[in-house]
Every structure is written in C-alpha cells, then in structure tokens.
C-alpha cells in the first residue's frame, strides 16, 4: 500500500516540473494535451517517488534516463525503485534521453500507443 502523499512530495514534484530537462520538456510539449485521449501526468508523486511521466489509466510510468543512470550505484537504485513501483502495480518503462532528443514525436507516439494497448 503506498504511503499517503506528503507535502514535501508535492513540493518536490512541483519543483521538478519547473526544472525539466530538455528531453522531458520536449516530450511534455507533445503529451500535455491528452493525445488520442490518453491522460499523461508529469512529475507525478507516487509513494516515495516522483515519476517523470505517468499514465494512471494504464498504471505505467515512463522514466527518461540520461547518461547518469548508467553511472555509479544508479543502476542498482533504479532497479530497486522499479521493483518497489511494480509492487504497487505500476510498470516502469525506461527511455533513453538520447531517443527523445533524436525524435520526440516518435517517442510520444510510442508512449500513447503503449498506454492505449494496456
């Protein structure tokens, strides 16, 4: 059972929305108006985590990973986070930031298709 949202979770999500990376901003520009009827939230707090993009109807999170996600202990932390979210019934799809930068339209279309399929 996820813990209730705490004021700091909401504050952190709001802060992250205002500090979006370039790939996140490009993707949000394409997903913000509910494309094909799919509702996507950005920087959405769930339990102890803030998800980059979340489709509540499909219960799937999309994380945009830059190069830092390949360094140090970050892969292990990401795996633990994905497992914790899976325990809450949320699937996590990790998308390299380079893919978004290369073709934000293709990534947005794939996200919408995936959400509609689930």
N, C-alpha and C positions, 0 to 999 in steps of 0.2 A: 504494500500500500504506500503510495507516495506521501511524503510529508506535506502538510499544508504550505502554501506559498507564504514566504516571509517577506516583510517589507524590503529587506536587502535584496531578495531575489528579483523583485520588480524593479528596484533601483538599478541593479546590475544590468538587467535586460534593457532598460531604457538607455543606460549609458552605452551599452554595446550597439544599440540601434543608431546612436548618434556617431559612433566611431567605426562604422562599417568599413571593411576592406574594399578595395576596388572590385574584386570578383563578386563579393556579396552585394555591393551596390548595383553592379550591372545586372545581376540575376534578379534582385528585388524589383528593379525597374520593369522587368518582364513578367514577374509573378504577382505584383501587388494588386492588380485589378481582377483577381479571380479568373484567370484564363480558362476557357471552356468549362466554367462553373466550378472549378477546383479552388477551394479556400486554402491559402497558404499563409502561415504566420511566420514572422521573422523574429529572431532573438527571443524565443518563447521559453519562459521558465517552466521546467518540469522537475519537481523534487529539488535535488541539489544542483541541477544542471540548467544551463541555458542553451537551447538548441538553435543552430543557425537558421534553419527553415523547418517548419513542422506542418504537416497536413493532418489535422485532427480526425477527419473522417476516415482516412486510411491508416492512422496511427503509425505514420512513418516520418522519420527525421532525416533531413539531408544536411550533412556537415561538409562545409567547404574547407578542404585541408591544404594549407600552404606547405612549404618545404619544412617548416619547423616540426610538423607532425611526424617526420622521419628521423628526428634527432633525439639523442639522449634517452630519457625514460618515457618520452612522449608516446611511442607506440604501445607500451605496456599500459600507460594511463588511459589511452584511447580505448584499448581492448577492455579494460575494467569498466569504463564508462558505458561502452556498448553493451556489455553483459548486464550491467545494472539497469539500463533502459529496456533491454529485452525482457528482464524480469518484470518490468512494468507493462509489458505488452507493446512496446514501441520498437519497431525495426529501425536500424540506423543504416543509411546509405552514405558512404564517404565518396566525395567527388573531389578530384584534384583541382586546386585553384587554377592551374595551367589550362585545364579543359574549359573552364568557364571563360578565361581570358581569350582563349582561341576561338570559341564560338558560344557566347552566352545564349543565343537563340536556340541552338541545338540542345544545350543542357536544360534550358527552361522547358522546351517541348518534351524532352525525355522525362523530366520530373512530373509534368502534367499527365503524360501517358501512364507513368507508373502508378500515380495516385488513382487515376480512373480505373486501372486494372484491378487494384486492390479493393 
